[in-house]
Amino acid sequence: MVKNQHYVPRFYLRGFVSNKQKIWCFDKVSGKSFQSSILNLANENYFYDFDENDREQLVEKHLGEIETRFAPHLARLVKILHEQKFSYLDPTLRSEICRYMVYQIIRTREYRQEMSQVLAQMAQGIIDKGWMDIHEVKQRGLYTSPSDIKNMQGRSILGLDKRSIKEELYQVLNSHIWIIFENRTDQFLYCSDHPVVKVPHLHSPYYSMSGYQSQGIEINFPLSPFYCLGLFDRSQFFQYEKSENSLLPLENPDNIIYFNALQVKNSYRQVYSYSEDFDIAQLVLKNQPFYADTLRKRVEAG
């Protein structure tokens, strides 16, 4: 049985390691940084197992198959980018990356935390409106325990959920404008224990605008210390369509600060880097210390 289960694949983290085959890690809770093997990061014991007797480990095995399928595609893209041979993101490669991004989103501890808060907020809303009391909510199965959330996440990864979240999310992500940004500054791009991050550019007092399909949403996924994939809502960022599937160079350090700050804010607990420079992470937490709290509020009231 696999005990140490990763929610960010080792092949992905390998793209951020230093010459010593180690990666720098910044822990938001302790505020300390250290070097580590990728074997010891973005993982928990039996994270995906449905219970202590889950000897089949279906989720872990399925993710292993997905990683085997996707790893060559990421390696090919990064190689082409680093060799300056990239011309455009072809539909086949884009589709493979999109499929992988879906898995990366729904497999992490951060996703599990967000899902837990969404469902808890829904149940509390029912109680607050007087539609049911807490006993009725529990009786009707609307109250979700940590084990319920874990099982729901596992079923989504396996494609056993009624909504087919994987397919929905694939269609949403693939509908956005895709651009690859090249980091030409002397700062390295961070990644984290939840590397696919989103930021809303529009806000409403009535409902959340932070969904993957929301108008004005931006989604970022670092590919290496030097390249970052950006996805943009087509209705709000239509001016980017002329650059779709192409490479855009970034020479302003403020752009890299922006991308790295998003990794700090959207990660569960750890931020990773090729170098030991975590000045941006420390500055973010100095100004907004609540991002260091693993139990922080993640869901906007709707």
TORPAPA-334411 format. One record per residue (C-alpha): residue number from 1; x, y, z. Coordinates in steps of 0.05 Angstrom, whole numbers. Example, Ala and Ser with C-alpha at 12.3 -4.5 7.8 and 13.67 -1.06 7.14 Angstrom:
2
1  246  -90  156 .
2  273  -21  143 .
***
This chain:
302
1  0  0  0 .
2  22  71  -15 .
3  26  110  51 .
4  56  176  28 .
5  6  205  -22 .
6  21  269  -60 .
7  -31  320  -80 .
8  20  356  -124 .
9  58  306  -168 .
10  132  298  -160 .
11  144  304  -234 .
12  113  374  -232 .
13  153  396  -171 .
14  216  369  -204 .
15  212  428  -252 .
16  226  475  -193 .
17  285  439  -161 .
18  354  469  -155 .
19  420  438  -177 .
20  421  398  -113 .
21  356  364  -133 .
22  321  398  -76 .
23  267  450  -74 .
24  259  510  -29 .
25  197  510  14 .
26  164  567  53 .
27  116  545  107 .
28  62  599  117 .
29  43  575  187 .
30  113  576  217 .
31  139  632  172 .
32  203  591  161 .
33  237  568  96 .
34  278  506  85 .
35  305  461  30 .
36  273  392  21 .
37  268  333  -25 .
38  203  334  -66 .
39  187  267  -34 .
40  170  302  31 .
41  126  359  5 .
42  53  368  -16 .
43  33  301  14 .
44  -3  268  72 .
45  -7  197  96 .
46  -65  159  63 .
47  -94  226  39 .
48  -140  194  -14 .
49  -158  128  20 .
50  -232  122  35 .
51  -217  90  102 .
52  -161  54  138 .
53  -182  -11  104 .
54  -180  17  33 .
55  -129  -33  7 .
56  -149  -22  -66 .
57  -128  52  -62 .
58  -168  67  -125 .
59  -158  142  -122 .
60  -83  139  -112 .
61  -77  88  -169 .
62  -120  129  -216 .
63  -79  192  -203 .
64  -16  152  -216 .
65  -43  133  -284 .
66  -61  206  -299 .
67  8  229  -279 .
68  40  177  -325 .
69  -3  203  -382 .
70  9  277  -370 .
71  82  280  -349 .
72  110  273  -421 .
73  65  329  -446 .
74  88  378  -393 .
75  160  358  -404 .
76  152  369  -479 .
77  120  437  -470 .
78  172  462  -420 .
79  229  435  -464 .
80  202  472  -526 .
81  194  535  -485 .
82  264  533  -456 .
83  295  518  -524 .
84  259  578  -553 .
85  223  533  -604 .
86  152  549  -582 .
87  107  580  -635 .
88  36  566  -610 .
89  -2  519  -564 .
90  -32  467  -609 .
91  -103  440  -594 .
92  -79  370  -575 .
93  -28  393  -525 .
94  -76  445  -498 .
95  -129  392  -487 .
96  -80  347  -449 .
97  -57  404  -405 .
98  -129  424  -392 .
99  -147  353  -370 .
100  -88  352  -323 .
101  -104  420  -294 .
102  -173  394  -275 .
103  -142  337  -235 .
104  -92  384  -203 .
105  -148  430  -180 .
106  -193  377  -149 .
107  -139  333  -117 .
108  -109  381  -65 .
109  -119  393  9 .
110  -137  465  -7 .
111  -194  442  -53 .
112  -219  397  3 .
113  -220  456  51 .
114  -257  499  2 .
115  -308  445  -13 .
116  -320  435  61 .
117  -333  509  71 .
118  -380  514  12 .
119  -423  456  37 .
120  -421  482  109 .
121  -443  550  85 .
122  -501  520  46 .
123  -525  480  106 .
124  -519  541  151 .
125  -558  583  101 .
126  -615  533  104 .
127  -615  537  180 .
128  -611  613  180 .
129  -670  620  133 .
130  -711  576  179 .
131  -724  522  127 .
132  -696  468  173 .
133  -664  463  241 .
134  -596  431  251 .
135  -626  364  268 .
136  -665  362  203 .
137  -604  383  164 .
138  -565  324  193 .
139  -623  276  183 .
140  -628  294  109 .
141  -554  284  98 .
142  -540  358  86 .
143  -489  360  141 .
144  -421  335  116 .
145  -367  307  161 .
146  -293  308  143 .
147  -298  236  121 .
148  -357  254  77 .
149  -317  309  44 .
150  -258  263  33 .
151  -303  211  0 .
152  -336  263  -44 .
153  -268  287  -67 .
154  -247  216  -82 .
155  -310  202  -122 .
156  -300  266  -162 .
157  -229  246  -179 .
158  -254  177  -202 .
159  -311  208  -241 .
160  -364  174  -198 .
161  -399  239  -178 .
162  -468  254  -207 .
163  -448  322  -234 .
164  -384  298  -268 .
165  -344  357  -241 .
166  -283  336  -281 .
167  -319  343  -347 .
168  -354  408  -327 .
169  -288  439  -305 .
170  -252  415  -368 .
171  -304  450  -412 .
172  -300  514  -370 .
173  -224  518  -370 .
174  -218  502  -444 .
175  -268  557  -461 .
176  -222  611  -433 .
177  -168  650  -469 .
178  -101  615  -459 .
179  -34  652  -458 .
180  35  629  -436 .
181  76  683  -401 .
182  152  682  -404 .
183  188  707  -342 .
184  247  750  -366 .
185  262  781  -298 .
186  314  760  -247 .
187  260  734  -200 .
188  235  662  -202 .
189  162  642  -205 .
190  135  606  -144 .
191  91  545  -144 .
192  54  516  -84 .
193  14  459  -54 .
194  -45  484  -95 .
195  -12  511  -158 .
196  -73  525  -202 .
197  -98  591  -173 .
198  -155  638  -191 .
199  -168  712  -179 .
200  -234  748  -191 .
201  -230  816  -225 .
202  -304  832  -215 .
203  -344  832  -150 .
204  -417  830  -132 .
205  -452  843  -65 .
206  -502  789  -81 .
207  -462  728  -104 .
208  -391  701  -111 .
209  -351  720  -173 .
210  -293  673  -156 .
211  -315  611  -194 .
212  -276  581  -251 .
213  -332  602  -298 .
214  -345  671  -268 .
215  -343  733  -310 .
216  -277  768  -300 .
217  -240  707  -273 .
218  -166  697  -284 .
219  -131  630  -272 .
220  -56  618  -268 .
221  -14  555  -268 .
222  63  561  -263 .
223  97  513  -311 .
224  168  526  -287 .
225  207  582  -253 .
226  207  617  -320 .
227  138  604  -351 .
228  66  611  -327 .
229  2  591  -361 .
230  -54  643  -356 .
231  -128  632  -371 .
232  -176  690  -378 .
233  -251  696  -381 .
234  -267  710  -454 .
235  -324  760  -441 .
236  -282  806  -397 .
237  -214  798  -429 .
238  -233  795  -502 .
239  -175  841  -519 .
240  -128  783  -504 .
241  -157  739  -559 .
242  -105  764  -608 .
243  -52  732  -564 .
244  -89  667  -551 .
245  -45  604  -549 .
246  17  646  -558 .
247  77  667  -515 .
248  81  736  -483 .
249  146  760  -450 .
250  143  794  -382 .
251  201  840  -365 .
252  169  880  -309 .
253  184  849  -241 .
254  115  872  -217 .
255  83  819  -260 .
256  123  764  -225 .
257  108  794  -157 .
258  34  790  -177 .
259  37  717  -198 .
260  77  697  -136 .
261  30  733  -89 .
262  -27  693  -118 .
263  10  628  -102 .
264  20  652  -30 .
265  -53  672  -21 .
266  -85  611  -54 .
267  -40  556  -26 .
268  -61  514  33 .
269  3  519  73 .
270  67  514  32 .
271  98  555  -24 .
272  156  526  -66 .
273  212  559  -105 .
274  276  546  -144 .
275  311  595  -98 .
276  310  613  -24 .
277  282  683  -38 .
278  213  685  -5 .
279  211  761  5 .
280  145  765  -32 .
281  114  710  11 .
282  137  745  74 .
283  110  812  51 .
284  42  783  33 .
285  35  751  102 .
286  60  813  137 .
287  5  855  105 .
288  -48  800  105 .
289  -30  750  160 .
290  -97  713  155 .
291  -69  677  93 .
292  -24  637  140 .
293  -85  607  175 .
294  -103  540  144 .
295  -174  548  171 .
296  -183  617  140 .
297  -248  635  105 .
298  -244  617  32 .
299  -315  625  7 .
300  -350  690  -7 .
301  -420  697  21 .
302  -471  694  -34 .
***
